[in-house]
């Protein structure tokens, strides 16, 4: 039940990582080491807060999200406890 939510958070982090890798590689190949370093620092500084905001937005509506995913009645309490 939690896999779609975990995948959503992982996708956000992976999107930041892929974009950052592209940004860094372009600047490193151009010899702009300071700009590449700034891009890496910015990505690291943004990744955790973005995931925290997404998590905080999902937590209040977790029961509704789980209901949408179609659990059996016996799985819902266990899934909510797992969060």
N, C-alpha and C positions, 0 to 999 in steps of 0.2 A: 504494500500500500504506500509506502514512503518512497519507493524508487522514482516515481515521476517528479516528486518534489526535490529529491536529491539531484536528479538529472537536471532540473531547472537551475539549481544553484551551481552545479558543475558547468553548465553551458554558459552561464554568465562569466564565471572565472575563465573558462576556456576562450571565450570571445575576447576578453581583455588580454589574455596571454597571446593569442594569435595576432591581434592588432598591434600589440606591443613588440612582438618579435619582428613583424614587418617594419615597423617604425625604426626600431633599433638597427636592423640590418641595413636599411637604406642610409641611415646616418653614419654607421660605421664604414660602409663602403665609400661614402663621400669624405671620409676622414674627419667627420664632425663628432669627436668622441664625447665632448661635453654635452652636446645635445642628445646623444644616445643615452648617456648616463641620466640626464634629466628625464627622458622618456621612461626609462626603467624605474626610476624613483617615483614618478607620478603614477605609474601603473600599480606599483606595490602599495602606494598610499591610497589608491582608489579601490582596489579589489576588495579588501576587507569591509570598508564601510558600505559599499554597494551590496555585498552579500548580506550584511547585517540589516540593511533597509529592506531588501527583498524578503528576508526571513521574518522580520517584524511585520511586514505587510501580510504574509501568509498565515502566521500563527493565529490571529483572531478568527480567521475563516476556515480553519483546518477541518472542523467537523463537516462543513459544507463541501469542501474539496474532496474529502474522503467519501462523502455520500455520492458525489458526482462520479467518482471512480468505480462505484458499484460493488462495495464489499458485501460479504455475507454478514448477517447479524452477529455472528460469533467473533468475527475478525475486527469489527469496528472498535470495541473497547480496547483490544490489544494494540491496535494501530495507534489509537489516541494515547495510550500509556507509553508507547515506544517513542513518541515525539520527544 
